[in-house]
Amino acid sequence: MDDTFELRERLSRAWRAVFDNAVEAGTPPEAVVETMAAVAHARFAELFGTSAAASYLALLAEQMRDVDHDEAETLIRGEVPGPAPFDEDMMAMDPALIERDPD
């Protein structure tokens, strides 16, 4: 697999484009995120096993707790928090990049 930073960036933009298109079509953002996460987690488990999928989710949760902790410390010091991971200025990728469901 050609796993590079550029590939990860392209895939992130593609996922964001799918999200944006679904929300623009009237789907509640919470439903889109929950469904995308469930599908991604199911595929992860298929590819790497359920134990690895569970461990990955645990690591993500730990990272999110660290971010929350860091953001709280920033606010306590009276500093302005950094930007959100996906800001509205992020360039969206053409959703046609995702040609079809592999199943």
Distance bins in CASP14 RR format, pairs under 12 A and 6 or more apart:
PFRMAT RR
TARGET T0000
AUTHOR 0000-0000-0000
RMODE 2
METHOD distances of the structure
MODEL  1
1 7 0 0 0 0 1 0 0 0 0 0 0
1 8 0 0 0 0 0 1 0 0 0 0 0
1 11 0 0 0 0 0 1 0 0 0 0 0
1 47 0 0 0 0 0 1 0 0 0 0 0
2 8 0 0 0 0 0 1 0 0 0 0 0
2 10 0 0 0 0 0 1 0 0 0 0 0
2 11 0 0 0 0 0 1 0 0 0 0 0
3 9 0 0 0 0 0 1 0 0 0 0 0
3 10 0 0 0 0 0 1 0 0 0 0 0
3 11 0 0 0 0 1 0 0 0 0 0 0
4 10 0 0 0 0 1 0 0 0 0 0 0
4 11 0 0 0 0 0 1 0 0 0 0 0
5 11 0 0 0 0 0 1 0 0 0 0 0
5 12 0 0 0 0 0 1 0 0 0 0 0
6 12 0 0 0 0 0 1 0 0 0 0 0
6 13 0 0 0 0 0 1 0 0 0 0 0
7 13 0 0 0 0 0 1 0 0 0 0 0
7 14 0 0 0 0 0 1 0 0 0 0 0
7 97 0 0 0 0 0 1 0 0 0 0 0
8 14 0 0 0 0 0 1 0 0 0 0 0
8 15 0 0 0 0 0 1 0 0 0 0 0
9 15 0 0 0 0 0 1 0 0 0 0 0
9 16 0 0 0 0 0 1 0 0 0 0 0
9 90 0 0 0 0 0 1 0 0 0 0 0
9 91 0 0 0 0 0 1 0 0 0 0 0
9 93 0 0 0 0 1 0 0 0 0 0 0
10 16 0 0 0 0 0 1 0 0 0 0 0
10 17 0 0 0 0 0 1 0 0 0 0 0
10 91 0 0 0 0 0 1 0 0 0 0 0
10 92 0 0 0 0 0 1 0 0 0 0 0
10 93 1 0 0 1 0 0 0 0 0 0 0
10 94 0 0 0 0 0 1 0 0 0 0 0
10 97 1 0 0 1 0 0 0 0 0 0 0
10 98 0 0 0 0 0 1 0 0 0 0 0
11 17 0 0 0 0 0 1 0 0 0 0 0
11 18 0 0 0 0 0 1 0 0 0 0 0
11 40 0 0 0 0 0 1 0 0 0 0 0
11 93 0 0 0 0 1 0 0 0 0 0 0
11 97 0 0 0 0 1 0 0 0 0 0 0
11 98 0 0 0 0 1 0 0 0 0 0 0
12 18 0 0 0 0 0 1 0 0 0 0 0
12 19 0 0 0 0 0 1 0 0 0 0 0
12 85 0 0 0 0 1 0 0 0 0 0 0
12 86 0 0 0 0 1 0 0 0 0 0 0
12 90 0 0 0 0 1 0 0 0 0 0 0
12 91 0 0 0 0 0 1 0 0 0 0 0
12 92 0 0 0 0 0 1 0 0 0 0 0
12 93 0 0 0 0 1 0 0 0 0 0 0
12 97 0 0 0 0 0 1 0 0 0 0 0
13 19 0 0 0 0 0 1 0 0 0 0 0
13 20 0 0 0 0 0 1 0 0 0 0 0
13 86 0 0 0 0 1 0 0 0 0 0 0
13 90 1 0 0 1 0 0 0 0 0 0 0
13 91 1 0 0 1 0 0 0 0 0 0 0
13 92 1 0 0 1 0 0 0 0 0 0 0
13 93 1 1 0 0 0 0 0 0 0 0 0
13 94 0 0 0 0 1 0 0 0 0 0 0
13 95 0 0 0 0 1 0 0 0 0 0 0
13 97 0 0 0 0 1 0 0 0 0 0 0
13 98 0 0 0 0 0 1 0 0 0 0 0
14 20 0 0 0 0 0 1 0 0 0 0 0
14 21 0 0 0 0 0 1 0 0 0 0 0
14 36 0 0 0 0 0 1 0 0 0 0 0
14 90 0 0 0 0 0 1 0 0 0 0 0
14 91 0 0 0 0 0 1 0 0 0 0 0
14 92 0 0 0 0 1 0 0 0 0 0 0
14 93 1 0 1 0 0 0 0 0 0 0 0
14 94 0 0 0 0 1 0 0 0 0 0 0
14 95 1 0 0 1 0 0 0 0 0 0 0
14 96 0 0 0 0 1 0 0 0 0 0 0
14 97 1 0 1 0 0 0 0 0 0 0 0
14 98 1 0 1 0 0 0 0 0 0 0 0
14 99 0 0 0 0 0 1 0 0 0 0 0
15 21 0 0 0 0 0 1 0 0 0 0 0
15 22 0 0 0 0 0 1 0 0 0 0 0
15 32 0 0 0 0 0 1 0 0 0 0 0
15 33 0 0 0 0 0 1 0 0 0 0 0
15 36 1 0 0 1 0 0 0 0 0 0 0
15 37 0 0 0 0 0 1 0 0 0 0 0
15 39 0 0 0 0 0 1 0 0 0 0 0
15 40 0 0 0 0 1 0 0 0 0 0 0
15 85 0 0 0 0 0 1 0 0 0 0 0
15 86 0 0 0 0 1 0 0 0 0 0 0
15 90 0 0 0 0 0 1 0 0 0 0 0
15 92 0 0 0 0 0 1 0 0 0 0 0
15 93 0 0 0 0 1 0 0 0 0 0 0
15 95 0 0 0 0 1 0 0 0 0 0 0
15 97 0 0 0 0 0 1 0 0 0 0 0
15 98 0 0 0 0 1 0 0 0 0 0 0
16 22 0 0 0 0 0 1 0 0 0 0 0
16 23 0 0 0 0 0 1 0 0 0 0 0
16 29 0 0 0 0 0 1 0 0 0 0 0
16 32 0 0 0 0 0 1 0 0 0 0 0
16 33 0 0 0 0 0 1 0 0 0 0 0
16 36 0 0 0 0 0 1 0 0 0 0 0
16 85 0 0 0 0 0 1 0 0 0 0 0
16 86 1 0 0 1 0 0 0 0 0 0 0
16 87 0 0 0 0 0 1 0 0 0 0 0
16 88 0 0 0 0 0 1 0 0 0 0 0
16 89 0 0 0 0 0 1 0 0 0 0 0
16 90 1 0 0 1 0 0 0 0 0 0 0
16 91 0 0 0 0 1 0 0 0 0 0 0
16 92 1 0 1 0 0 0 0 0 0 0 0
16 93 1 0 0 1 0 0 0 0 0 0 0
16 94 0 0 0 0 0 1 0 0 0 0 0
16 95 0 0 0 0 1 0 0 0 0 0 0
16 97 0 0 0 0 0 1 0 0 0 0 0
16 98 0 0 0 0 0 1 0 0 0 0 0
17 23 0 0 0 0 0 1 0 0 0 0 0
17 24 0 0 0 0 0 1 0 0 0 0 0
17 32 0 0 0 0 0 1 0 0 0 0 0
17 36 0 0 0 0 0 1 0 0 0 0 0
17 86 0 0 0 0 0 1 0 0 0 0 0
17 90 0 0 0 0 1 0 0 0 0 0 0
17 91 0 0 0 0 1 0 0 0 0 0 0
17 92 1 0 1 0 0 0 0 0 0 0 0
17 93 1 0 1 0 0 0 0 0 0 0 0
17 94 1 0 0 1 0 0 0 0 0 0 0
17 95 1 0 1 0 0 0 0 0 0 0 0
17 96 0 0 0 0 1 0 0 0 0 0 0
17 97 1 0 0 1 0 0 0 0 0 0 0
17 98 0 0 0 0 1 0 0 0 0 0 0
18 24 0 0 0 0 0 1 0 0 0 0 0
18 25 0 0 0 0 0 1 0 0 0 0 0
18 27 0 0 0 0 0 1 0 0 0 0 0
18 32 0 0 0 0 1 0 0 0 0 0 0
18 33 0 0 0 0 0 1 0 0 0 0 0
18 35 0 0 0 0 0 1 0 0 0 0 0
18 36 1 0 0 1 0 0 0 0 0 0 0
18 39 0 0 0 0 0 1 0 0 0 0 0
18 40 0 0 0 0 0 1 0 0 0 0 0
18 92 0 0 0 0 1 0 0 0 0 0 0
18 93 0 0 0 0 1 0 0 0 0 0 0
18 94 0 0 0 0 0 1 0 0 0 0 0
18 95 1 0 1 0 0 0 0 0 0 0 0
18 96 0 0 0 0 0 1 0 0 0 0 0
18 97 0 0 0 0 1 0 0 0 0 0 0
18 98 1 0 0 1 0 0 0 0 0 0 0
19 25 0 0 0 0 0 1 0 0 0 0 0
19 27 0 0 0 0 1 0 0 0 0 0 0
19 28 0 0 0 0 0 1 0 0 0 0 0
19 29 1 0 0 1 0 0 0 0 0 0 0
19 30 0 0 0 0 0 1 0 0 0 0 0
19 31 0 0 0 0 0 1 0 0 0 0 0
19 32 1 0 1 0 0 0 0 0 0 0 0
19 33 1 0 0 1 0 0 0 0 0 0 0
19 34 0 0 0 0 0 1 0 0 0 0 0
19 35 0 0 0 0 0 1 0 0 0 0 0
19 36 1 0 0 1 0 0 0 0 0 0 0
19 37 0 0 0 0 0 1 0 0 0 0 0
19 40 0 0 0 0 0 1 0 0 0 0 0
19 86 0 0 0 0 1 0 0 0 0 0 0
19 90 0 0 0 0 0 1 0 0 0 0 0
19 92 0 0 0 0 1 0 0 0 0 0 0
19 93 0 0 0 0 0 1 0 0 0 0 0
19 95 0 0 0 0 1 0 0 0 0 0 0
19 98 0 0 0 0 0 1 0 0 0 0 0
20 26 0 0 0 0 0 1 0 0 0 0 0
20 27 0 0 0 0 0 1 0 0 0 0 0
20 29 0 0 0 0 1 0 0 0 0 0 0
20 32 0 0 0 0 1 0 0 0 0 0 0
20 33 0 0 0 0 0 1 0 0 0 0 0
20 36 0 0 0 0 0 1 0 0 0 0 0
20 86 0 0 0 0 1 0 0 0 0 0 0
20 88 0 0 0 0 1 0 0 0 0 0 0
20 90 0 0 0 0 1 0 0 0 0 0 0
20 91 0 0 0 0 0 1 0 0 0 0 0
20 92 1 0 1 0 0 0 0 0 0 0 0
20 93 0 0 0 0 0 1 0 0 0 0 0
20 94 0 0 0 0 0 1 0 0 0 0 0
20 95 0 0 0 0 1 0 0 0 0 0 0
21 27 0 0 0 0 1 0 0 0 0 0 0
21 29 0 0 0 0 0 1 0 0 0 0 0
21 32 0 0 0 0 1 0 0 0 0 0 0
21 92 0 0 0 0 1 0 0 0 0 0 0
21 93 0 0 0 0 0 1 0 0 0 0 0
21 94 0 0 0 0 0 1 0 0 0 0 0
21 95 1 0 1 0 0 0 0 0 0 0 0
21 96 0 0 0 0 0 1 0 0 0 0 0
21 98 0 0 0 0 0 1 0 0 0 0 0
22 28 0 0 0 0 1 0 0 0 0 0 0
22 29 0 0 0 0 1 0 0 0 0 0 0
22 30 0 0 0 0 0 1 0 0 0 0 0
22 31 0 0 0 0 1 0 0 0 0 0 0
22 32 1 0 1 0 0 0 0 0 0 0 0
22 33 0 0 0 0 1 0 0 0 0 0 0
22 34 0 0 0 0 0 1 0 0 0 0 0
22 35 0 0 0 0 1 0 0 0 0 0 0
22 36 0 0 0 0 1 0 0 0 0 0 0
22 95 0 0 0 0 1 0 0 0 0 0 0
23 29 1 0 1 0 0 0 0 0 0 0 0
23 30 0 0 0 0 1 0 0 0 0 0 0
23 31 0 0 0 0 1 0 0 0 0 0 0
23 32 1 0 0 1 0 0 0 0 0 0 0
23 33 0 0 0 0 1 0 0 0 0 0 0
23 35 0 0 0 0 0 1 0 0 0 0 0
23 36 0 0 0 0 0 1 0 0 0 0 0
23 92 0 0 0 0 0 1 0 0 0 0 0
24 32 0 0 0 0 0 1 0 0 0 0 0
24 92 0 0 0 0 0 1 0 0 0 0 0
24 95 0 0 0 0 0 1 0 0 0 0 0
25 31 0 0 0 0 0 1 0 0 0 0 0
25 32 0 0 0 0 1 0 0 0 0 0 0
25 95 0 0 0 0 0 1 0 0 0 0 0
26 32 0 0 0 0 1 0 0 0 0 0 0
27 33 0 0 0 0 0 1 0 0 0 0 0
27 34 0 0 0 0 0 1 0 0 0 0 0
27 35 0 0 0 0 1 0 0 0 0 0 0
27 36 0 0 0 0 0 1 0 0 0 0 0
28 34 0 0 0 0 1 0 0 0 0 0 0
28 35 0 0 0 0 0 1 0 0 0 0 0
29 35 0 0 0 0 0 1 0 0 0 0 0
29 36 0 0 0 0 0 1 0 0 0 0 0
29 86 0 0 0 0 0 1 0 0 0 0 0
30 36 0 0 0 0 0 1 0 0 0 0 0
30 37 0 0 0 0 0 1 0 0 0 0 0
31 37 0 0 0 0 0 1 0 0 0 0 0
31 38 0 0 0 0 0 1 0 0 0 0 0
32 38 0 0 0 0 0 1 0 0 0 0 0
32 39 0 0 0 0 0 1 0 0 0 0 0
33 39 0 0 0 0 0 1 0 0 0 0 0
33 40 0 0 0 0 0 1 0 0 0 0 0
33 86 0 0 0 0 0 1 0 0 0 0 0
34 40 0 0 0 0 0 1 0 0 0 0 0
34 41 0 0 0 0 0 1 0 0 0 0 0
35 41 0 0 0 0 0 1 0 0 0 0 0
35 42 0 0 0 0 0 1 0 0 0 0 0
36 42 0 0 0 0 0 1 0 0 0 0 0
36 43 0 0 0 0 0 1 0 0 0 0 0
36 98 0 0 0 0 0 1 0 0 0 0 0
37 43 0 0 0 0 0 1 0 0 0 0 0
37 44 0 0 0 0 0 1 0 0 0 0 0
37 53 0 0 0 0 0 1 0 0 0 0 0
37 56 0 0 0 0 0 1 0 0 0 0 0
37 57 0 0 0 0 1 0 0 0 0 0 0
37 60 0 0 0 0 1 0 0 0 0 0 0
38 44 0 0 0 0 0 1 0 0 0 0 0
38 45 0 0 0 0 0 1 0 0 0 0 0
38 53 0 0 0 0 0 1 0 0 0 0 0
38 57 0 0 0 0 0 1 0 0 0 0 0
39 45 0 0 0 0 0 1 0 0 0 0 0
39 46 0 0 0 0 0 1 0 0 0 0 0
39 101 0 0 0 0 1 0 0 0 0 0 0
39 102 0 0 0 0 0 1 0 0 0 0 0
39 103 0 0 0 0 0 1 0 0 0 0 0
40 46 0 0 0 0 0 1 0 0 0 0 0
40 47 0 0 0 0 0 1 0 0 0 0 0
40 48 0 0 0 0 0 1 0 0 0 0 0
40 53 0 0 0 0 1 0 0 0 0 0 0
40 56 0 0 0 0 0 1 0 0 0 0 0
40 57 0 0 0 0 0 1 0 0 0 0 0
40 60 0 0 0 0 0 1 0 0 0 0 0
41 47 0 0 0 0 0 1 0 0 0 0 0
41 48 0 0 0 0 0 1 0 0 0 0 0
41 49 0 0 0 0 0 1 0 0 0 0 0
41 50 0 0 0 0 1 0 0 0 0 0 0
41 52 0 0 0 0 0 1 0 0 0 0 0
41 53 1 0 1 0 0 0 0 0 0 0 0
41 54 0 0 0 0 1 0 0 0 0 0 0
41 55 0 0 0 0 0 1 0 0 0 0 0
41 56 0 0 0 0 1 0 0 0 0 0 0
41 57 1 0 0 1 0 0 0 0 0 0 0
41 60 0 0 0 0 0 1 0 0 0 0 0
42 48 0 0 0 0 0 1 0 0 0 0 0
42 49 0 0 0 0 0 1 0 0 0 0 0
42 50 0 0 0 0 1 0 0 0 0 0 0
42 53 0 0 0 0 1 0 0 0 0 0 0
42 57 0 0 0 0 0 1 0 0 0 0 0
42 103 0 0 0 0 0 1 0 0 0 0 0
43 49 0 0 0 0 0 1 0 0 0 0 0
43 53 0 0 0 0 1 0 0 0 0 0 0
43 56 0 0 0 0 0 1 0 0 0 0 0
43 101 0 0 0 0 0 1 0 0 0 0 0
43 102 0 0 0 0 1 0 0 0 0 0 0
43 103 0 0 0 0 1 0 0 0 0 0 0
44 50 0 0 0 0 1 0 0 0 0 0 0
44 51 0 0 0 0 0 1 0 0 0 0 0
44 52 1 0 0 1 0 0 0 0 0 0 0
44 53 1 0 1 0 0 0 0 0 0 0 0
44 54 0 0 0 0 1 0 0 0 0 0 0
44 55 0 0 0 0 0 1 0 0 0 0 0
44 56 1 0 0 1 0 0 0 0 0 0 0
44 57 0 0 0 0 1 0 0 0 0 0 0
44 60 0 0 0 0 0 1 0 0 0 0 0
45 51 0 0 0 0 1 0 0 0 0 0 0
45 52 1 0 0 1 0 0 0 0 0 0 0
45 53 1 1 0 0 0 0 0 0 0 0 0
45 54 0 0 0 0 1 0 0 0 0 0 0
45 55 0 0 0 0 0 1 0 0 0 0 0
45 56 0 0 0 0 1 0 0 0 0 0 0
45 57 0 0 0 0 1 0 0 0 0 0 0
46 52 0 0 0 0 0 1 0 0 0 0 0
46 53 0 0 0 0 1 0 0 0 0 0 0
46 102 0 0 0 0 0 1 0 0 0 0 0
46 103 0 0 0 0 0 1 0 0 0 0 0
47 53 0 0 0 0 1 0 0 0 0 0 0
47 56 0 0 0 0 0 1 0 0 0 0 0
47 102 0 0 0 0 0 1 0 0 0 0 0
48 54 0 0 0 0 0 1 0 0 0 0 0
48 55 0 0 0 0 1 0 0 0 0 0 0
48 56 1 0 0 1 0 0 0 0 0 0 0
48 57 0 0 0 0 0 1 0 0 0 0 0
49 55 0 0 0 0 1 0 0 0 0 0 0
49 56 0 0 0 0 1 0 0 0 0 0 0
50 56 0 0 0 0 0 1 0 0 0 0 0
50 57 0 0 0 0 0 1 0 0 0 0 0
51 57 0 0 0 0 0 1 0 0 0 0 0
51 58 0 0 0 0 0 1 0 0 0 0 0
52 58 0 0 0 0 0 1 0 0 0 0 0
52 59 0 0 0 0 0 1 0 0 0 0 0
53 59 0 0 0 0 0 1 0 0 0 0 0
53 60 0 0 0 0 0 1 0 0 0 0 0
54 60 0 0 0 0 0 1 0 0 0 0 0
54 61 0 0 0 0 0 1 0 0 0 0 0
55 61 0 0 0 0 0 1 0 0 0 0 0
55 62 0 0 0 0 0 1 0 0 0 0 0
56 62 0 0 0 0 0 1 0 0 0 0 0
56 63 0 0 0 0 0 1 0 0 0 0 0
57 63 0 0 0 0 0 1 0 0 0 0 0
57 64 0 0 0 0 0 1 0 0 0 0 0
58 64 0 0 0 0 0 1 0 0 0 0 0
58 65 0 0 0 0 0 1 0 0 0 0 0
59 65 0 0 0 0 0 1 0 0 0 0 0
59 66 0 0 0 0 0 1 0 0 0 0 0
60 66 0 0 0 0 0 1 0 0 0 0 0
60 67 0 0 0 0 0 1 0 0 0 0 0
61 67 0 0 0 0 0 1 0 0 0 0 0
61 68 0 0 0 0 0 1 0 0 0 0 0
62 68 0 0 0 0 0 1 0 0 0 0 0
62 69 0 0 0 0 0 1 0 0 0 0 0
63 69 0 0 0 0 0 1 0 0 0 0 0
63 70 0 0 0 0 0 1 0 0 0 0 0
63 85 0 0 0 0 0 1 0 0 0 0 0
64 70 0 0 0 0 0 1 0 0 0 0 0
64 71 0 0 0 0 0 1 0 0 0 0 0
64 85 0 0 0 0 0 1 0 0 0 0 0
65 71 0 0 0 0 0 1 0 0 0 0 0
65 72 0 0 0 0 0 1 0 0 0 0 0
66 72 0 0 0 0 0 1 0 0 0 0 0
66 73 0 0 0 0 0 1 0 0 0 0 0
67 73 0 0 0 0 0 1 0 0 0 0 0
67 74 0 0 0 0 0 1 0 0 0 0 0
67 81 0 0 0 0 0 1 0 0 0 0 0
67 82 0 0 0 0 0 1 0 0 0 0 0
67 84 0 0 0 0 0 1 0 0 0 0 0
67 85 0 0 0 0 1 0 0 0 0 0 0
68 74 0 0 0 0 0 1 0 0 0 0 0
68 75 0 0 0 0 0 1 0 0 0 0 0
68 81 0 0 0 0 0 1 0 0 0 0 0
69 75 0 0 0 0 0 1 0 0 0 0 0
69 76 0 0 0 0 0 1 0 0 0 0 0
70 76 0 0 0 0 0 1 0 0 0 0 0
70 77 0 0 0 0 0 1 0 0 0 0 0
70 79 0 0 0 0 0 1 0 0 0 0 0
70 81 0 0 0 0 1 0 0 0 0 0 0
70 82 0 0 0 0 1 0 0 0 0 0 0
71 77 0 0 0 0 0 1 0 0 0 0 0
71 78 0 0 0 0 0 1 0 0 0 0 0
71 79 0 0 0 0 1 0 0 0 0 0 0
71 80 0 0 0 0 0 1 0 0 0 0 0
71 81 1 0 1 0 0 0 0 0 0 0 0
71 82 0 0 0 0 1 0 0 0 0 0 0
71 83 0 0 0 0 0 1 0 0 0 0 0
71 84 0 0 0 0 0 1 0 0 0 0 0
72 78 0 0 0 0 0 1 0 0 0 0 0
72 79 0 0 0 0 0 1 0 0 0 0 0
72 81 0 0 0 0 1 0 0 0 0 0 0
73 79 0 0 0 0 1 0 0 0 0 0 0
73 81 0 0 0 0 0 1 0 0 0 0 0
74 80 1 0 0 1 0 0 0 0 0 0 0
74 81 1 0 1 0 0 0 0 0 0 0 0
74 82 1 0 0 1 0 0 0 0 0 0 0
75 81 1 0 0 1 0 0 0 0 0 0 0
75 82 0 0 0 0 0 1 0 0 0 0 0
83 89 0 0 0 0 1 0 0 0 0 0 0
83 90 0 0 0 0 0 1 0 0 0 0 0
84 90 0 0 0 0 1 0 0 0 0 0 0
86 92 0 0 0 0 0 1 0 0 0 0 0
END
